[in-house]
Amino acid sequence: MLSCKEQEIKKNQISINNQILSLTTQKTKEQFLEGLFDSDQAARNSGVELEILKRNNYDQKSEEYQDYIRKMIETDSINFLKSKKYLEVYGHPNTKDFSSKASYAVKTICLHQTYKKQLELFPYMYEGYTKGYLTNESFSFLLNRLHINKYGTSYPQAINDEENIKQLLEKLKLN
């Protein structure tokens, strides 16, 4: 028997699966991806965050600030599930077929995940990179974020993005 929380998660996954499978045209896929990007960015409103902190004497343990962080984490979790399912069904968005906002939505969402979740999305990000849908600069940035999440520090920048990618793939054992 499933707990209430497990039932809610299963219900959300079914809803997400149905939503993804209903994306039958290029336009609906693009709108979906742009919506994901907008949702991700709306959860990170630095102006709102600053106002909350000011109202609470910069106390990050205040109930209001913790609620803001909880909502951001919840948004990130939902966006992760949606992104992962989209990638499983359709693969990485092609920059030639989608707006820049839509084509970078999944990468942006990946940047805001834990290391474990980033690893789950990595094969799709790598696919996007190898197909030319992610620039060297973007993919290098993503790999550096993986490095930060794994080791707690940024990787020393190589001579260029291609060399940086090569070194980071090796360092992170992703090659």
C-alpha positions in Angstrom: 0.0 0.0 0.0 1.3 3.4 -0.9 1.6 6.3 1.6 -0.2 9.5 0.8 3.0 11.1 -0.3 3.9 8.2 -2.6 0.3 8.4 -4.0 0.7 12.1 -4.7 4.1 11.5 -6.4 2.7 8.7 -8.6 -0.3 10.9 -9.5 2.1 13.8 -10.4 4.2 11.5 -12.5 1.2 10.2 -14.4 0.1 13.8 -15.0 3.5 14.8 -16.2 3.7 11.7 -18.5 0.3 12.6 -20.0 1.3 16.2 -20.4 4.5 15.3 -22.3 2.8 12.7 -24.5 0.2 15.3 -25.5 2.9 17.5 -27.0 2.3 16.5 -30.6 3.4 19.5 -32.6 6.5 21.6 -32.7 4.6 24.6 -31.4 3.2 22.8 -28.4 6.7 21.4 -27.6 8.2 24.9 -27.9 5.5 26.4 -25.7 6.1 23.7 -23.1 9.8 24.3 -23.0 9.4 28.0 -22.8 7.0 27.5 -20.0 9.6 25.4 -18.1 12.2 28.1 -18.6 9.8 30.8 -17.4 8.8 28.7 -14.4 12.5 28.2 -13.5 13.3 31.9 -13.7 10.2 33.0 -11.9 11.2 30.8 -8.9 14.5 32.8 -8.7 13.3 36.4 -8.4 16.2 38.1 -6.7 14.1 41.2 -6.1 11.5 39.2 -4.2 14.2 37.3 -2.3 15.9 40.6 -1.3 12.6 42.1 -0.1 11.8 39.0 2.0 15.3 39.1 3.5 14.9 42.9 4.3 11.5 42.3 6.0 13.1 39.7 8.1 16.4 41.5 9.1 18.3 39.3 6.7 17.4 36.2 8.7 17.6 33.2 6.3 16.0 31.1 9.0 12.8 33.2 9.1 9.6 31.3 8.2 8.9 33.6 5.2 12.4 33.1 3.7 12.3 29.3 4.3 8.9 29.3 2.6 10.4 31.1 -0.4 13.2 28.5 -0.6 10.8 25.6 -0.2 8.7 26.9 -3.1 11.9 27.3 -5.3 13.0 23.7 -4.4 9.5 22.4 -5.2 9.5 24.2 -8.6 13.0 22.8 -9.3 11.8 19.3 -8.5 8.7 19.5 -10.7 10.7 21.1 -13.5 13.3 18.3 -13.2 10.6 15.6 -13.6 9.1 17.4 -16.6 12.5 17.9 -18.2 13.6 14.4 -17.7 10.4 13.0 -19.2 10.6 15.4 -22.1 14.1 14.3 -22.8 13.2 10.6 -22.5 10.4 11.0 -25.1 11.8 13.6 -27.5 15.5 13.9 -26.8 17.4 17.2 -26.5 15.7 20.1 -28.3 17.3 21.1 -31.6 18.3 24.8 -31.6 17.4 25.0 -35.3 13.8 24.1 -34.6 13.2 26.0 -31.3 13.5 29.5 -30.0 16.7 30.1 -27.9 14.5 30.2 -24.7 13.0 26.8 -25.5 16.3 25.2 -26.5 18.1 26.3 -23.4 15.3 25.5 -21.0 16.4 22.0 -20.1 20.1 23.1 -19.6 19.0 26.0 -17.4 16.8 23.6 -15.3 19.7 21.2 -15.1 22.0 23.9 -13.6 19.6 24.3 -10.7 19.6 20.6 -9.7 21.5 18.5 -7.2 24.6 16.6 -8.4 22.6 13.4 -8.5 19.8 14.8 -10.6 22.3 16.5 -12.9 23.8 13.1 -13.5 20.4 11.8 -14.5 20.1 14.5 -17.1 23.7 14.3 -18.2 23.3 11.7 -21.0 20.7 14.0 -22.6 22.9 17.1 -22.2 25.8 15.2 -23.7 23.6 14.1 -26.6 22.7 17.8 -27.1 26.3 18.8 -27.1 27.4 16.1 -29.5 24.6 17.0 -31.9 25.6 20.7 -31.7 22.5 21.9 -29.8 24.6 23.1 -26.9 27.6 25.4 -27.6 31.1 24.5 -26.2 30.7 27.4 -23.8 27.3 26.2 -22.5 28.4 22.6 -22.1 31.6 23.6 -20.4 29.6 25.8 -18.0 27.3 22.9 -17.3 30.2 20.6 -16.6 31.7 23.1 -14.3 28.5 23.3 -12.3 28.6 19.5 -12.0 32.2 19.9 -10.7 31.1 22.5 -8.2 28.2 20.3 -7.0 30.5 17.3 -6.6 33.7 18.9 -5.2 32.4 22.2 -3.8 34.7 24.3 -6.0 34.9 25.5 -9.6 37.3 23.7 -11.9 40.3 25.8 -13.0 39.5 27.1 -16.5 41.5 25.5 -19.3 42.9 27.3 -22.4 39.6 27.1 -24.2 36.1 25.5 -23.8 37.0 22.4 -25.8 40.0 21.6 -23.6 37.9 22.5 -20.5 35.2 20.0 -21.6 37.8 17.3 -22.2 39.4 17.8 -18.8 36.0 18.0 -17.0 34.6 14.9 -18.6 37.8 13.0 -17.5 37.8 14.5 -14.0 34.1 13.8 -13.5 34.5 10.3 -15.0 31.7 11.0 -17.6 33.6 10.0 -20.7 
